[in-house]
C-alpha cells in the first residue's frame, strides 16, 4: 500500500518573499511585543534606519567629547556614559530601512508585530 506524501518544503508566502534587495521598506509597530527577544529583534531592525543611525553616531561622538577623566591610583580613569538604544519599541512608531536578504529571518520572526509597506519617496 502506498503512502500519501505532503511536500515538506512548502511554506506560506511572506512579505519578505516579494521584496528585492535594496528596496526601501517602512515598518510600523502595530502591537507591543510581550517577549524580550521580540523587543530586542525589533530594536535591532530599528537600528537599520539611517536617521536612527545618525543619532546614535552623534551621541557616540558627544559621549567621547564629554568623557570624564580623573586620576585613580595614579592612572587616568575614564567614567563612560551608558549608550542609548536608538528607537523605542512602542505601538505606532515607524522606521524606514533598506531591505537586505540577511534580515528576512528577523522580519519574519516579528511579522505579527510589524506592518511592512514600501517606503514613499
Buried (B, 14 or more C-beta within 10 A) or exposed (E): EEEEEEEEEEEEEEBBEEBEEEEEBBBBBEEEBEEEEBBBBBBEBBBBBEEBBEBBEEBEEEBEEEEEEEEEEEEEEEEEEEEEEBBEBEEEEBBBBBBEEEBBEBBBBBBEBBEBEEBEE
